[in-house]
Amino acid sequence: MPPSESGGTRFAFHEAGHRLAGSVIRAAPDILDGVEIFFTALLIVVGLLTTWFAVYVVYRLYTD
């Protein structure tokens, strides 16, 4: 059977993509780590503020 009919080509491309995905070289890991920490902290702060605001709105709805 030709590879296009058996699915062998798609499997070969999938396997090649899987092998290449793990071998990506990071350009500047120390800078990237700092940026990653900053945005993770920012995400946590925004999540906490959103939760606080939602609880505050519910509190105000039930106390008024």
Secondary structure, 3 states (H helix, E strand, C coil): CCHHHHCHHHHHHHHHHHHHHCCCCCCCHHHHHHHHHHHHHHHHHHHHHHHHHHHHHHHHHHHC
